[in-house]
Amino acid sequence: MSSDQTDLKDSKQPLLSHLSELRSRLIKTLIMLTVFFVIFYIFADNIYNFLVQPYASAVEGEAGRRLIFTALHETFFTYIRVALFASLFISLPFLLIQLWIFIAPGLYRNEKNIVMPYLIATPLLFVLGSALVYYVIMPLAIKFFLSFETIGGNGVLPIQLEAKVNEYLSLVMRLIIAFGLSFQLPVALTLMARVGFVSASSLRKNRKYVIVGVFAMAALLTPPDPISQIGLGIPILILYELSIYAVSLIENSKNN
């Protein structure tokens, strides 16, 4: 075997080793996700009741309120979706830990100290965005939509909400994911600042375009009501301003 072929074979060994390790960590994550899915499917009715609580609280004391399903299999697949959603939500920190363990050996100590805050901030910001949906946005949005109901009478039929189970849960889960991912904005911008893709001055300069883009995104990700759109847009703009401040601190630390 020639020296060139030997060098090529040696260069492939670290790459194959890293790919094998990455595959192993992904398999561990999938196993964890599967275990969580089985556990959460057993308690799917409890998770369902938790997700439905904002609607139940909004209509508390009103007789005849209910959630309906219109297909025989709808409730069964709803529980599957609820279990899958809960397992993905809980597995996020474990996935981040696996990624951290994978990249840690290739980093210097100061780089490890830089990455660690992002691994902590990512799940915390995701939970913060999700909590905003559950405890603030959904109750306000439900009351807003219920305000369009009419009592009827004198030959006029009443208009009353008959919410479907899968449609309501799809809305809640979509909003939780949308808010959770949107709240990653500071993490994304500060990481981009560290590699030189953005600067504090460019973020300030493009502020007006960001405002338009944020509310356009909010209109696409949320229901067509002003409460949820403003509820997503304003926190994102606040996080954007905080990101500018964080990027400025990063630039000052680099200069020093």
Secondary structure, DSSP 8 states (H G I E B T S, - for coil): --HHHHHHHHHHHHHHHHHHHHHHHHHHHHHHHHHHHHHHHHTHHHHHHHHHHHHHHHTTT-TT--EE--STTHHHHHHHHHHHHHHHHHHHHHHHHHHHHHHGGGS-HHHHHHHHHHHHHHHHHHHHHHHHIIIIIHHHHHHHHHTT-B--BTTB--B---EEHHHHHHHHHHHHHHHHHHTTHHHHHHHHHHTTS--HHHHHHTHHHHHHHHHHHHHHHS-SSHHHHHHHHHHHHHHHHHHHHHHHHHHHHHH-
